[in-house]
Amino acid sequence: MFVDTVLMPWSLISFRPPSQAAERSRRFCGEAAVGGGRIEGVTTTSSGLGDSGSAFPGALLVATPQIEEPTFRRTVILLLEHLADGSLGVVLNDPSSVPAAEVMPMWSGVLHTDICVGGPVQTDAAVAVARLDPAATASPPEGLRPIAGPWAVVDLDSEPMATSGAIVDAQLFLGYAGWGAGQLAGELRTGSWWVVDSAPGDLALGRRRGREGAWWSVLRRQRNDLRLASTFPEDPSLN
């Protein structure tokens, strides 16, 4: 399902030898986030329930009950990139107790205290996602790359004090989820994911509610028949 794609935010910090990290970063540096052709209104995927029907940066990918593999079962993924040659996102609801200060001590005053596991790809690398202050979304300071809405990727090589005033919340992730060209579109067609709008508080979903609670919370706030999916039992055989 997920591939070791070369796509990555220009702020992704690898804990591999510096020469390798620099080479991989050069492949991505300077590329702009590109929308995936969002479909306005509500369409229907093969899951039979209404969602937006198309991936786009800043969207949430919510795992449908079709995904039973433990790594992605009932995950909520914030999509950071959706390009012609692949897509990239981070899992919001897989929190850990590992202190962010152990990974990025310079950013300990800006990042949430604990990291989240962002996905199974390049788990020796860190990426930080920020929720911007509304006043900073139109023109964020250097070191913050806007994604969509309140979301931005933090350049972890920049000076923390230069960006802290524009950030309401920031989460450090180790690893990410990645798809090759056309792969995510195929998974949407087969009903593996629902695509819904994100909300400003979603960066804290996993910390507050854990995996199951975050998944349930996102589905319950939908205003269409997707709300019904929140009642899907953890073990369908007990239904």
C-alpha positions in Angstrom: 0.0 0.0 0.0 2.7 2.5 1.0 6.0 3.1 -0.8 9.3 4.6 0.1 8.7 7.6 -2.1 11.3 10.3 -2.7 8.8 13.0 -2.0 9.3 14.8 1.2 8.9 18.3 2.7 12.0 20.4 2.3 12.1 20.6 6.1 12.4 16.9 6.7 15.4 16.2 8.8 17.0 12.8 8.3 19.1 11.1 10.9 21.0 9.2 8.2 24.5 10.4 7.3 24.3 14.1 6.3 25.4 13.5 2.7 22.4 11.1 2.1 19.9 13.5 3.8 21.2 16.4 1.6 20.9 14.4 -1.6 17.3 13.4 -0.8 16.3 16.9 0.2 17.7 18.4 -3.1 15.3 16.2 -5.1 12.3 18.0 -3.4 13.6 21.5 -2.5 11.6 24.2 -4.2 8.6 22.2 -5.3 5.3 23.8 -4.5 2.3 22.0 -3.0 -0.1 21.1 -5.8 -3.8 20.3 -5.3 -5.1 17.0 -6.5 -8.2 18.3 -8.4 -10.6 18.6 -5.5 -14.2 17.8 -6.3 -16.5 20.4 -4.8 -19.6 19.2 -2.9 -20.2 15.6 -1.9 -19.6 12.6 -4.1 -19.7 8.9 -3.3 -16.7 6.6 -3.2 -16.9 2.8 -3.5 -17.4 2.7 0.2 -20.9 3.8 -0.4 -20.7 6.8 2.0 -20.4 10.4 1.1 -17.0 12.2 1.3 -15.2 14.8 -0.8 -14.2 12.2 -3.4 -10.7 13.6 -4.2 -7.5 14.0 -2.3 -6.1 17.5 -1.8 -3.3 19.0 0.4 -4.7 19.9 3.9 -7.4 17.1 3.7 -7.8 14.3 6.1 -7.6 10.7 4.9 -9.7 8.6 7.3 -9.1 4.9 7.1 -12.3 3.0 6.2 -13.1 -0.4 7.9 -11.7 -2.0 4.8 -8.2 -1.3 6.1 -7.4 -4.0 8.7 -3.6 -3.9 8.6 -2.6 -2.7 12.1 -0.3 0.1 10.9 -3.1 2.0 9.3 -6.2 0.6 10.9 -8.5 3.5 12.0 -5.8 6.1 11.2 -6.4 9.8 10.4 -3.8 11.2 8.0 -3.2 14.9 7.3 -2.2 15.1 3.6 0.7 17.4 3.1 1.6 16.8 -0.6 -0.4 15.6 -3.5 1.7 15.7 -6.7 1.7 14.0 -10.0 4.4 11.6 -9.0 3.1 10.8 -5.5 1.5 11.9 -2.3 2.7 12.3 1.3 1.0 12.7 4.7 1.4 12.2 8.4 -0.7 10.0 10.8 -2.2 12.3 13.4 -3.5 9.7 15.8 -0.5 7.6 16.6 1.0 9.4 19.6 4.1 8.3 21.6 5.7 9.1 24.9 9.1 10.0 23.3 10.0 13.6 24.1 10.4 15.9 21.2 13.4 17.5 23.0 15.3 14.3 22.6 15.0 14.5 18.8 15.0 18.3 18.1 16.2 20.0 21.3 16.5 23.4 19.6 12.7 23.4 19.0 11.6 22.2 22.5 9.9 25.5 23.2 7.8 25.4 20.0 6.9 21.8 19.4 4.5 19.8 21.5 6.3 17.9 24.2 6.0 14.4 22.7 6.4 13.1 19.2 3.9 11.2 17.1 4.6 8.4 14.7 3.9 9.9 11.3 4.0 6.6 9.3 6.2 3.7 8.3 8.3 5.4 5.6 11.7 6.7 6.6 11.2 6.4 10.3 14.7 7.8 11.0 13.5 11.2 9.8 11.5 14.0 11.4 9.0 16.4 10.0 7.2 19.1 11.9 3.7 20.4 11.0 2.4 23.7 12.4 -1.0 25.2 12.9 -0.6 28.9 12.0 -2.0 31.9 13.8 -4.8 33.2 11.5 -2.9 36.5 11.1 0.1 34.6 9.7 -1.7 32.3 7.2 -1.6 34.9 4.3 2.1 35.6 4.7 3.9 33.2 7.0 7.5 34.1 8.0 10.5 32.4 6.5 10.9 28.9 7.8 7.2 28.0 7.5 6.0 26.5 4.2 2.2 26.8 3.9 0.3 23.7 2.8 -3.4 24.8 2.9 -5.7 26.5 5.4 -3.9 26.8 8.8 -1.3 24.2 8.0 2.4 24.7 7.3 5.5 22.5 7.3 8.2 23.8 9.6 11.8 24.1 8.3 13.6 22.5 11.1 16.9 24.0 9.9 15.6 27.5 10.5 15.8 29.6 13.6 13.0 28.7 16.0 12.5 32.2 17.4 11.8 33.5 13.8 8.8 31.3 13.4 7.4 30.8 17.0 5.2 33.9 16.9 3.3 32.7 13.9 2.6 29.2 15.4 -0.4 28.2 17.5 0.6 24.6 17.7 3.3 22.4 16.3 3.8 18.6 16.2 6.9 16.7 15.5 6.5 13.4 13.6 8.9 10.6 13.0 8.3 8.9 9.7 5.5 9.6 7.2 3.0 7.8 4.9 3.7 7.9 1.2 2.1 6.8 -2.1 3.6 6.5 -5.5 2.1 8.0 -8.7 -1.6 7.1 -9.0 -1.4 4.9 -5.9 -3.6 7.0 -3.6 -6.2 7.6 -6.3 -6.4 3.8 -6.7 -6.9 3.3 -3.0 -9.7 5.9 -3.0 -11.4 4.2 -5.9 -11.4 0.9 -4.0 -12.8 2.4 -0.8 -9.7 2.4 1.5 -10.0 6.0 2.6 -12.6 8.7 3.1 -11.5 12.2 2.3 -12.8 15.0 4.6 -11.9 18.6 5.5 -9.5 19.1 8.3 -10.2 21.4 11.3 -7.8 23.7 13.1 -7.7 21.5 16.2 -6.9 18.3 14.4 -3.1 18.5 15.1 -4.0 17.6 18.7 -6.5 14.9 17.9 -4.2 12.0 18.7 -2.9 13.5 21.9 -6.3 14.1 23.3 -8.3 11.1 22.1 -5.8 8.4 21.0 -6.3 6.4 17.8 -9.8 5.1 18.2 -11.2 8.3 19.7 -9.7 10.5 17.1 -11.1 8.3 14.3 -14.5 8.4 15.9 -14.4 12.1 16.5 -13.6 13.0 12.9 -16.4 10.9 11.5 -19.0 12.1 14.1 -18.5 15.7 13.1 -19.4 15.1 9.4 -22.7 16.5 8.2 -23.6 13.7 5.8 -24.1 10.0 6.0 -20.4 9.5 6.8 -21.4 10.1 10.4 -22.9 6.6 10.4 -19.5 5.1 9.9 -18.5 6.1 13.5 -20.8 3.4 14.8 -18.9 0.7 13.0 -17.8 -1.8 15.7 -14.2 -2.4 16.4 -14.8 -6.1 15.8 -17.5 -6.6 13.1 -18.0 -10.2 14.1 -19.6 -9.0 17.3 -22.2 -6.8 15.5 
